């Protein structure tokens, strides 16, 4: 796609390489279920090569440049509702003589077919944001998606991303130093099916009016958030530009609210380049067997010159620095104890029936029996008072008003599939030893507007699939309170 969002009534441009004579595009919308919207084509198929890797890595493509495949245009109908859409590219055949087209027997996709190759997603935005009554804006974490996208296809592993065979550039006066990643590459659909699809289905089943945007939309448009009361960050939201962060912080200062149903959030800074069709980030990903630059300077929390010097905690309340992850295959195995409940009388817990142990009993756990904590999670620096209640210290940049509502201790840390791995494991040059207790942390603070954090990537999975009634009710409480009319104090 030229870009991953389009306003209704305008042109969507997609780029396709195929050795089929023709192909069609089927469009679906994510909602209560995957809904078929239209089929267009046929288009003539044109094969195109993937760009070679600049380091000469055999059988791998370059993640740093536009793949420049043949373009095709489709105008989005003016009556399509806002949402996240899926494009399914279906190849066609001709008979041996070439005179008669023969459609391949490819059924329409359903919810089980969202993930896979030959697919791409995009956001449809309304002409007049918020005019239809939507108070909630859902930000799809597209920069993070691109960071992990390897440019693979079903029959070829090209292994080209920030994590596999990245391309590092020294930069200069007009260009930042770091790994470069183009947004104009193929790769299929994965994270959308895991995190977003079940949560979007739940939002629509529950009657919430929601509009959508991408990271690039937030980066480019200063007034994007103004029509809304609540911004959602969902799933894995690791890569943020400075403009994105500044606009969200300004939104909160002005009374807007944010719900981070996500983790590993705002961990790396990115610098959009080349007309915002690519980004550069000075990360600690190795090139070959070497790290081109350590310490990497686009980590948000460390002080300059070794980082940005703006801890992500100041925005989100928590950080991957004080959280953890499961090593090995994604999403990995994990414990299922859930969050130990604190301050059960808070409005976030209203209607859950959960207790916090102030009556002398054992505190209840939110999400017990589900894989709620992980696969990555964020935390705040904390200390435990005489009553056993965890309280944020603010030593890591977390706002003083941050209230810990749920906590899951990650220590001791073990590098196996059944325990969390220290969240800062990939930057040992900065902190060679663990400097304090680590815990997945759910909580919130108010500073103009209110910011809620779930502290875990898989909150939208547990809520969306309705695996735990407490998680579902907390989510409803957060959405109803923060998306509603302004209140004096949340």
Buried (B, 14 or more C-beta within 10 A) or exposed (E): BBBBBBBBEEEBEBBBBBEBBBBBBBBBBBBEEBBBBEEEBBBEBBEBEBBBBBEEBEEBBBBBBBBEBBEBEBEBEEEBBBBBBBBBBBBBEEEEEEEEEEEEEEEEBEBEBBBBBBBBBBBBBBEEBBEEEBBBBBBBBBBBBBBBBBBBBEEEEBBBBBBBBBBBBEBEEEBBBBBBBBBBBBBBBBBBBBBBBBBBBBBBEBEBBBBBBBBBBBBBBEEBBBBBBBBBBBBBBBBBBBBBBBBBBBBBEEEBBBBBBBBBBBBBBBBBBBEEBBBBBBBBBEBEEEBBBBBBBBBBBBEEEBBBEBBBBBBBBBBBBBBBBBBEEBBBBBBEBBBBBBBBEBBBBBEBEBBBBEEEEEBBBBBBEBBBBBBBBBBBBBEEEEEEBBBBBBBBBBBEBBBBBBBBBBBEBEEEEEBBBBBBEBBEEBEEEBEBBBBBBBBBBBBBBBBBBBBBBBBBBBBBBEBBEBBBBBBBBBBEBBBEEEEEEB
